[in-house]
Amino acid sequence: MDVTLPLPRVPADYREMNLEQLREAHHHLLEKNASLERWIVKSEERRRAFMHILGDLHTVNHKLNDQRKAMIHILADYEHDRSRLAKQTERLDNSRRALMHILQDAHQSNLRLENSRKAMIHIMSDLKETSEEVQRRELELREKQEQLVQAGKLATLGELTTGVAHELNNPLNNIGLFIGNAIDLIELGMADTDPERIMQELYNAMQQVRKATEIISHLRTFGRAASVSREPVVLTEVIESSISLMQEQLRLRQIEIEMHFPVQDMVVLGNAIQLEQVFINLLTNARDALNDVSKKVISIVCTLEEQMVLINVSDTGPGIPEGLEKRIFDPFFTTKDVGAGTGLGLSITYGIIKEHQGTILVENRPGEGATFLIQLPLHVDASE
């Protein structure tokens, strides 16, 4: 709170004042100076609260200190000193007004910052909801893709069933023949005289049972949903397993399989069931492409190049119609007649190869066949 002391009545000429009047005037000046000093201290405290105008207030403080020092030496020139104090007061008042404007601007800035903060909170909330929705959509898409892969696998399994039925027919007929021979030998009374022959017939029958069991087990393994686990897989075993499922269909169509594998094992990190589906899809496409040609050959060539396994699957069919190479991996796209294909085989194949960190391309030779080029990273055992 500012303290204002009444000034004594000072004659026009201070030289007319007596000593008592001069002392009284000096006392009031000291009290006024003390009051000004207290007021300046409060002003300095306000200036420290607002650092952005520290420069102006610091300058004023220096000027006030100069003013106080000057007042000690110029008591005789009181009018001049009061004029300077009046000017200084005016400057302080201007600074106060400027400070008020600055405070108002700061308040408006705080309001804008608060509104921006609220807007940012809403944006972050919307972004979180959007991210959760994207994650949910991605999960649904992955589930749909897995269902699509399984549907394509079951469609392929349906095509394989006819060939496997023929393949099962041979061991079943052999089982009946061997068991019939054993029964005949027993009925002829040779169980005691020639038991080794009967045992051989039964042993042969058991071998045929094992063969039929392996065929059925292979079908069940291929038909079940593939897990997402990855493990070292010998690629030649996967290819040979795929060919064994297709063997009867290829034999009935008189299609020859040529395979060229390196001596060393080609091991990749992946899922054996999914990779088997890749080669079954490629063999099925090649099989259908060879329906109307005289030379029916499917060639599978595997090579090793640095840290990659290269697999070329080619046929001697008519090739892909020109201009359709870029669409060959699109879902539901097919060059077959209506009802002859779903258009999912190569799309599923493309997705599986991508999941295994590989690439698949098609090299078309119209009139001479098509070649699918697959690259998969070679698995390197860290312990080795």
Helices and strands as residue ranges (DSSP letters): G 14-16, H 19-49, G 51-53, H 54-73, H 78-187, H 195-223, E 231-234, H 235-252, E 256-260, E 267-270, H 272-289, E 297-305, E 308-315, G 325-327, H 345-355, E 359-365, E 369-377
